Structure formats: C-alpha cells, structure tokens
Amino acid sequence: MKKIIFVGGKGGVGKTTCASSIAFIHSKKNKVLLVSTDPAHSTSDLFDIKIKQQDELYKYSENLDIMEIDGEKEAELYLSKIKRQCNLMLSPVIMGEIQGQLNKAKNSPGTYESSIFEKINKIITGNQSYDYIIFDTAPTGHTLHLINLPKSVNIWMNTLIKKRRKILMLKNMKFKKKDRIEDDRVLDILEKRRDNLVKISEILGNPKIVSFYFVMNPEKLSFLETKRGIKSLEGYGIKVDKIIINRVYPDSIDEFWQEQKNNQQKFIEFIRIEFSGR
C-alpha cells in the first residue's frame, strides 16, 4: 500500500508551500500525486502551471502529478449519483418530491464535505500506481471534519440498514411473502456504502499508511490552533507525525528585524518543548 500524507494547519501558515515541497522532494525517487482539497487553490500558481480542468491529472514531471479538486463540481456529481439511485428505486411521484429537496441540498451543510470525501476516497482506493499521495488540505476545522466524516456517517448507515431490514421483514410478514431480504436494491446500496466507509476508515486509521503533518508559524495563534487540532485528531485515534514550523526568519537578517528574530527563536524553543517527541 502507498504512503498517504495529509498536510494541514491554520489558514495562511503556508500549507500549500510545504505540501508542494514535500511532494517535489519525494518525486525525485518516487511516483507522487499531489492533491489540493482547499477551495482556494494555489498549487497551480505555485508551480506556475495552468490546469485546464480541475479534477484531472496534470503531469508536472515524470514522477509528479498534480490535481486540484473542484468542490462545487464534486457536490453536483455527488447529488447526481444520489438522484440516479433514487430514480431506480422510487416511483415518479415520490421522486418528484425528492427532486426539489436534492436540488436544495447542494448548498446545505455537509454536502460539500461529503462530496470532497467521496473524491478523496476514490483517489486513495483507485490510484495504486503512486508511492506517495500528498493532500494539501483546507484550514484545520475543515480537515478535522473530513477525517471524522466516515466514522459519523458509518453510524448513520448502520442505523439505516437496521431500519431497512426491519421494514422488509414486516413487509414480508404482512403480505405473507418470502422475498429474500438480501435481494433488496436499497439494502444493497446501503451495505456497499457502509463497506466502503469501513474500508477507508481502516486506511485512514492505519499509521503505517497515513501520516499527518501540521504546518504552523512561530506565533501564538498558530500554536494554539495547532495544539487544538492535534488534540482533536488524537481524540479520533490519529497521531500527528510531524510539525513543520514555517516562515522562520533566516540567520542572515538585517539588524532592523533582529529583535523579532530573537523573539521568534524563543517561541520556537517553547514550541519544541511543547511538542517534544514529534
């Protein structure tokens, strides 16, 4: 199995620069895919390339491919998939009522995250030729929600499966039928969805496959958000492997900045003590 690296952190700390640097370094000896999930894509700007269509691979070099995920497009595809499945299972009358709700769902909370997660799932499970897949993620809160999504959705899916089985059993009893519950199309879709969630949850929870890097700047607000983010991930059973301190003043600096450089060094030492062992 390939190595997957999520690069996260507070907005504006330099995640894209760090994720791109990591991808570029690994591409010298390995096949690498760099994926941006941040709505404010700047990966193409950093590499000075023009990606004609998002969600498609751009071959930057022999070993480095780049992709920027279009969240709005993925949300439309996600809802279109749901509509197709509903059309196969529901009557035109019921489908007419659901159609309006699905159209409204595009802008509802959770749809964007669910569609992005669907895309990440496809990328991870469908691109076996890469040695490394590196995700340049959106700011911390968005990333934490994505990581927790499969677990929370899986609980919901199990509830739906139990209710569907109960409905089918009662239906058989009422109409004295002996239909095989396992042949039900709705149940089949729900169970396949659950199995996919279990699979991706196992991958994301495997420290041999997945690493999380947090990017931060040597300043208080960035430090506090990083600390909260690490605590949240550990609550999900996920360990943060590396912390990258970005935007550090160079040793050769003008005297005008020297005092700020000295203060920054003190804070860096504090960060190293707080996050010792990473």
Disulfide bonds with the S-S distance in Angstrom:
none
